[in-house]
Amino acid sequence: MVNLDNVNFIEDSHGKKSVVLSIETYEKIKEQLEELEDISAYIEIKSKSQENFPFMLVEKLILGRDSKIKILREHRGYNATQLAKMVYISEAYLFQIENQKRKGSIDLYKKIAKVLDVEVGLLI
């Protein structure tokens, strides 16, 4: 903490008040402000941090044996019927998308991404 006991206050002819402090005190204040900015930036990044997926899930997503939608649906604990209802499509249509027999619209992928709490780009 900076000791501010040794600062001087001055007033100009217009009544504007200023503080005069040593360069050493100024440097300490500047250093503490930079630390506060770093802490603030860290807190902001931490609050916006994305979910960390388990290694096994990432491995499944990368290897691509099953569709990404199916892998993430199962990871979130949804069965096909539940997910289909949440995005207002038939279970058969969802199975076709998961089995890459049909492609859904971008709007559908956005809905699915929202339900699965992932970025839409991860599904495409």
FIKOLZA-1660 file (N, C-alpha, C; in steps of 0.1 Angstrom, whole numbers, plus 5000, padded with zeros to 4 digits):
% residues 124
   i   px   py   pz ch aa at
   1 5008 4988 5000  A  M  N
   1 5000 5000 5000  A  M CA
   1 5009 5012 5000  A  M  C
   2 5005 5022 4993  A  V  N
   2 5013 5035 4992  A  V CA
   2 5009 5044 5004  A  V  C
   3 5020 5049 5009  A  N  N
   3 5018 5059 5020  A  N CA
   3 5016 5073 5014  A  N  C
   4 5004 5078 5017  A  L  N
   4 5001 5092 5011  A  L CA
   4 5002 5103 5022  A  L  C
   5 5010 5100 5032  A  D  N
   5 5012 5111 5042  A  D CA
   5 5021 5122 5038  A  D  C
   6 5029 5119 5028  A  N  N
   6 5039 5129 5023  A  N CA
   6 5035 5136 5010  A  N  C
   7 5022 5138 5008  A  V  N
   7 5018 5145 4996  A  V CA
   7 5015 5160 5000  A  V  C
   8 5016 5168 4990  A  N  N
   8 5013 5183 4992  A  N CA
   8 5002 5186 4983  A  N  C
   9 4993 5195 4988  A  F  N
   9 4982 5200 4980  A  F CA
   9 4984 5214 4976  A  F  C
  10 4981 5218 4964  A  I  N
  10 4983 5232 4959  A  I CA
  10 4970 5236 4952  A  I  C
  11 4968 5249 4952  A  E  N
  11 4957 5255 4945  A  E CA
  11 4962 5266 4936  A  E  C
  12 4957 5265 4923  A  D  N
  12 4961 5276 4914  A  D CA
  12 4952 5288 4915  A  D  C
  13 4955 5298 4907  A  S  N
  13 4948 5311 4908  A  S CA
  13 4933 5310 4905  A  S  C
  14 4929 5299 4898  A  H  N
  14 4915 5297 4894  A  H CA
  14 4908 5288 4905  A  H  C
  15 4915 5284 4915  A  G  N
  15 4909 5276 4926  A  G CA
  15 4909 5261 4923  A  G  C
  16 4916 5257 4912  A  K  N
  16 4918 5243 4909  A  K CA
  16 4928 5237 4918  A  K  C
  17 4924 5226 4925  A  K  N
  17 4934 5219 4934  A  K CA
  17 4941 5208 4928  A  K  C
  18 4953 5206 4932  A  S  N
  18 4962 5196 4926  A  S CA
  18 4970 5189 4938  A  S  C
  19 4975 5178 4935  A  V  N
  19 4984 5171 4944  A  V CA
  19 4998 5170 4939  A  V  C
  20 5007 5172 4948  A  V  N
  20 5021 5171 4944  A  V CA
  20 5027 5159 4952  A  V  C
  21 5033 5150 4945  A  L  N
  21 5039 5139 4952  A  L CA
  21 5052 5135 4946  A  L  C
  22 5060 5128 4954  A  S  N
  22 5073 5124 4949  A  S CA
  22 5072 5114 4938  A  S  C
  23 5083 5114 4930  A  I  N
  23 5083 5104 4919  A  I CA
  23 5082 5090 4924  A  I  C
  24 5088 5088 4935  A  E  N
  24 5088 5074 4942  A  E CA
  24 5073 5070 4945  A  E  C
  25 5066 5080 4951  A  T  N
  25 5052 5077 4954  A  T CA
  25 5043 5075 4942  A  T  C
  26 5046 5084 4932  A  Y  N
  26 5039 5083 4919  A  Y CA
  26 5041 5069 4912  A  Y  C
  27 5054 5064 4912  A  E  N
  27 5057 5051 4906  A  E CA
  27 5050 5040 4914  A  E  C
  28 5049 5041 4927  A  K  N
  28 5043 5030 4935  A  K CA
  28 5028 5030 4932  A  K  C
  29 5022 5042 4931  A  I  N
  29 5007 5043 4927  A  I CA
  29 5005 5037 4913  A  I  C
  30 5014 5041 4904  A  K  N
  30 5013 5036 4890  A  K CA
  30 5014 5020 4890  A  K  C
  31 5023 5015 4897  A  E  N
  31 5025 5000 4898  A  E CA
  31 5013 4993 4904  A  E  C
  32 5007 4999 4914  A  Q  N
  32 4995 4993 4920  A  Q CA
  32 4983 4994 4911  A  Q  C
  33 4982 5005 4903  A  L  N
  33 4971 5006 4894  A  L CA
  33 4972 4995 4883  A  L  C
  34 4985 4993 4878  A  E  N
  34 4987 4983 4868  A  E CA
  34 4983 4969 4873  A  E  C
  35 4987 4966 4886  A  E  N
  35 4983 4953 4892  A  E CA
  35 4968 4952 4893  A  E  C
  36 4961 4963 4896  A  L  N
  36 4946 4962 4897  A  L CA
  36 4940 4960 4883  A  L  C
  37 4946 4966 4873  A  E  N
  37 4941 4963 4859  A  E CA
  37 4943 4949 4855  A  E  C
  38 4955 4943 4859  A  D  N
  38 4958 4929 4856  A  D CA
  38 4948 4920 4863  A  D  C
  39 4945 4923 4876  A  I  N
  39 4935 4915 4884  A  I CA
  39 4921 4916 4878  A  I  C
  40 4918 4928 4874  A  S  N
  40 4905 4931 4867  A  S CA
  40 4903 4923 4854  A  S  C
  41 4914 4923 4846  A  A  N
  41 4914 4916 4834  A  A CA
  41 4913 4901 4836  A  A  C
  42 4920 4896 4846  A  Y  N
  42 4919 4882 4849  A  Y CA
  42 4905 4878 4853  A  Y  C
  43 4899 4886 4862  A  I  N
  43 4885 4883 4867  A  I CA
  43 4876 4883 4855  A  I  C
  44 4877 4892 4846  A  E  N
  44 4868 4893 4834  A  E CA
  44 4870 4880 4825  A  E  C
  45 4882 4876 4823  A  I  N
  45 4885 4865 4815  A  I CA
  45 4880 4852 4822  A  I  C
  46 4882 4851 4834  A  K  N
  46 4878 4839 4842  A  K CA
  46 4862 4838 4842  A  K  C
  47 4855 4850 4843  A  S  N
  47 4841 4849 4843  A  S CA
  47 4835 4845 4829  A  S  C
  48 4843 4848 4819  A  K  N
  48 4838 4844 4805  A  K CA
  48 4844 4831 4800  A  K  C
  49 4852 4825 4808  A  S  N
  49 4859 4813 4803  A  S CA
  49 4849 4802 4799  A  S  C
  50 4853 4795 4788  A  Q  N
  50 4844 4785 4783  A  Q CA
  50 4846 4772 4791  A  Q  C
  51 4836 4764 4790  A  E  N
  51 4837 4751 4796  A  E CA
  51 4849 4743 4792  A  E  C
  52 4855 4736 4801  A  N  N
  52 4865 4726 4797  A  N CA
  52 4859 4712 4796  A  N  C
  53 4860 4706 4785  A  F  N
  53 4855 4693 4782  A  F CA
  53 4865 4683 4787  A  F  C
  54 4860 4671 4792  A  P  N
  54 4868 4660 4795  A  P CA
  54 4876 4655 4783  A  P  C
  55 4888 4650 4785  A  F  N
  55 4896 4645 4775  A  F CA
  55 4889 4635 4766  A  F  C
  56 4882 4626 4772  A  M  N
  56 4875 4615 4765  A  M CA
  56 4865 4621 4755  A  M  C
  57 4858 4631 4759  A  L  N
  57 4849 4638 4751  A  L CA
  57 4855 4645 4739  A  L  C
  58 4866 4652 4742  A  V  N
  58 4874 4658 4731  A  V CA
  58 4879 4648 4721  A  V  C
  59 4884 4637 4726  A  E  N
  59 4889 4626 4718  A  E CA
  59 4878 4621 4708  A  E  C
  60 4866 4619 4714  A  K  N
  60 4855 4614 4706  A  K CA
  60 4851 4625 4695  A  K  C
  61 4851 4637 4699  A  L  N
  61 4848 4648 4689  A  L CA
  61 4858 4649 4678  A  L  C
  62 4871 4647 4681  A  I  N
  62 4881 4647 4671  A  I CA
  62 4881 4635 4662  A  I  C
  63 4880 4623 4668  A  L  N
  63 4880 4611 4660  A  L CA
  63 4868 4610 4651  A  L  C
  64 4857 4616 4655  A  G  N
  64 4845 4617 4646  A  G CA
  64 4838 4604 4642  A  G  C
  65 4839 4594 4651  A  R  N
  65 4832 4581 4648  A  R CA
  65 4817 4583 4649  A  R  C
  66 4812 4591 4658  A  D  N
  66 4798 4595 4659  A  D CA
  66 4797 4610 4656  A  D  C
  67 4785 4614 4653  A  S  N
  67 4783 4628 4650  A  S CA
  67 4786 4637 4663  A  S  C
  68 4790 4649 4660  A  K  N
  68 4793 4658 4672  A  K CA
  68 4780 4661 4680  A  K  C
  69 4769 4662 4673  A  I  N
  69 4756 4664 4679  A  I CA
  69 4753 4653 4689  A  I  C
  70 4755 4640 4684  A  K  N
  70 4752 4629 4692  A  K CA
  70 4761 4628 4704  A  K  C
  71 4774 4630 4702  A  I  N
  71 4784 4630 4713  A  I CA
  71 4780 4640 4724  A  I  C
  72 4778 4652 4719  A  L  N
  72 4775 4663 4729  A  L CA
  72 4761 4661 4735  A  L  C
  73 4751 4656 4728  A  R  N
  73 4738 4653 4733  A  R CA
  73 4739 4643 4745  A  R  C
  74 4747 4632 4742  A  E  N
  74 4749 4622 4753  A  E CA
  74 4757 4628 4765  A  E  C
  75 4767 4636 4762  A  H  N
  75 4774 4642 4772  A  H CA
  75 4766 4651 4781  A  H  C
  76 4756 4658 4775  A  R  N
  76 4747 4666 4783  A  R CA
  76 4736 4658 4790  A  R  C
  77 4735 4645 4787  A  G  N
  77 4725 4637 4793  A  G CA
  77 4712 4637 4787  A  G  C
  78 4711 4641 4774  A  Y  N
  78 4698 4641 4767  A  Y CA
  78 4697 4628 4758  A  Y  C
  79 4685 4623 4757  A  N  N
  79 4683 4612 4747  A  N CA
  79 4678 4620 4735  A  N  C
  80 4677 4612 4724  A  A  N
  80 4673 4618 4711  A  A CA
  80 4659 4625 4711  A  A  C
  81 4650 4618 4718  A  T  N
  81 4637 4623 4719  A  T CA
  81 4636 4636 4726  A  T  C
  82 4644 4637 4737  A  Q  N
  82 4644 4650 4745  A  Q CA
  82 4650 4662 4736  A  Q  C
  83 4661 4659 4730  A  L  N
  83 4667 4670 4722  A  L CA
  83 4658 4674 4710  A  L  C
  84 4652 4664 4704  A  A  N
  84 4643 4667 4692  A  A CA
  84 4632 4676 4697  A  A  C
  85 4626 4673 4708  A  K  N
  85 4615 4681 4713  A  K CA
  85 4620 4695 4717  A  K  C
  86 4632 4696 4722  A  M  N
  86 4637 4709 4726  A  M CA
  86 4640 4718 4714  A  M  C
  87 4642 4713 4703  A  V  N
  87 4645 4721 4691  A  V CA
  87 4634 4720 4680  A  V  C
  88 4623 4714 4684  A  Y  N
  88 4611 4713 4676  A  Y CA
  88 4612 4706 4663  A  Y  C
  89 4619 4694 4664  A  I  N
  89 4620 4686 4652  A  I CA
  89 4616 4672 4656  A  I  C
  90 4614 4663 4646  A  S  N
  90 4611 4649 4649  A  S CA
  90 4623 4642 4653  A  S  C
  91 4621 4631 4660  A  E  N
  91 4633 4623 4664  A  E CA
  91 4639 4617 4652  A  E  C
  92 4631 4613 4642  A  A  N
  92 4636 4607 4630  A  A CA
  92 4645 4617 4623  A  A  C
  93 4641 4630 4622  A  Y  N
  93 4649 4640 4615  A  Y CA
  93 4663 4642 4623  A  Y  C
  94 4662 4642 4636  A  L  N
  94 4674 4643 4644  A  L CA
  94 4684 4631 4641  A  L  C
  95 4678 4619 4641  A  F  N
  95 4687 4607 4638  A  F CA
  95 4693 4609 4624  A  F  C
  96 4685 4614 4614  A  Q  N
  96 4691 4616 4601  A  Q CA
  96 4703 4626 4601  A  Q  C
  97 4701 4636 4609  A  I  N
  97 4712 4646 4610  A  I CA
  97 4724 4640 4617  A  I  C
  98 4721 4633 4628  A  E  N
  98 4732 4627 4635  A  E CA
  98 4739 4616 4627  A  E  C
  99 4732 4609 4618  A  N  N
  99 4738 4599 4610  A  N CA
  99 4743 4604 4596  A  N  C
 100 4742 4618 4595  A  Q  N
 100 4747 4625 4583  A  Q CA
 100 4740 4620 4571  A  Q  C
 101 4727 4617 4572  A  K  N
 101 4719 4613 4561  A  K CA
 101 4712 4626 4555  A  K  C
 102 4710 4636 4564  A  R  N
 102 4705 4649 4560  A  R CA
 102 4713 4660 4567  A  R  C
 103 4712 4671 4561  A  K  N
 103 4718 4683 4567  A  K CA
 103 4707 4692 4572  A  K  C
 104 4708 4698 4584  A  G  N
 104 4699 4707 4589  A  G CA
 104 4702 4721 4585  A  G  C
 105 4693 4730 4587  A  S  N
 105 4695 4745 4584  A  S CA
 105 4705 4750 4594  A  S  C
 106 4710 4762 4591  A  I  N
 106 4719 4769 4601  A  I CA
 106 4711 4773 4613  A  I  C
 107 4698 4776 4611  A  D  N
 107 4690 4780 4623  A  D CA
 107 4688 4768 4632  A  D  C
 108 4686 4756 4626  A  L  N
 108 4685 4744 4634  A  L CA
 108 4698 4741 4642  A  L  C
 109 4709 4742 4635  A  Y  N
 109 4722 4740 4642  A  Y CA
 109 4724 4751 4654  A  Y  C
 110 4719 4763 4651  A  K  N
 110 4720 4773 4662  A  K CA
 110 4711 4769 4674  A  K  C
 111 4699 4764 4671  A  K  N
 111 4690 4759 4682  A  K CA
 111 4697 4747 4690  A  K  C
 112 4702 4738 4682  A  I  N
 112 4709 4726 4689  A  I CA
 112 4720 4731 4697  A  I  C
 113 4728 4740 4692  A  A  N
 113 4740 4745 4699  A  A CA
 113 4736 4752 4712  A  A  C
 114 4725 4760 4711  A  K  N
 114 4720 4767 4723  A  K CA
 114 4716 4757 4734  A  K  C
 115 4709 4746 4730  A  V  N
 115 4704 4736 4739  A  V CA
 115 4716 4729 4745  A  V  C
 116 4726 4726 4737  A  L  N
 116 4738 4718 4742  A  L CA
 116 4748 4727 4748  A  L  C
 117 4746 4740 4748  A  D  N
 117 4755 4750 4754  A  D CA
 117 4769 4750 4748  A  D  C
 118 4769 4750 4735  A  V  N
 118 4782 4751 4728  A  V CA
 118 4781 4761 4716  A  V  C
 119 4792 4765 4711  A  E  N
 119 4793 4774 4699  A  E CA
 119 4788 4766 4687  A  E  C
 120 4780 4772 4679  A  V  N
 120 4775 4765 4667  A  V CA
 120 4786 4760 4658  A  V  C
 121 4797 4767 4658  A  G  N
 121 4808 4762 4649  A  G CA
 121 4813 4748 4653  A  G  C
 122 4811 4745 4666  A  L  N
 122 4816 4731 4670  A  L CA
 122 4807 4720 4664  A  L  C
 123 4795 4723 4660  A  L  N
 123 4786 4713 4654  A  L CA
 123 4788 4711 4639  A  L  C
 124 4793 4722 4633  A  I  N
 124 4793 4721 4618  A  I CA
 124 4806 4716 4613  A  I  C
% end
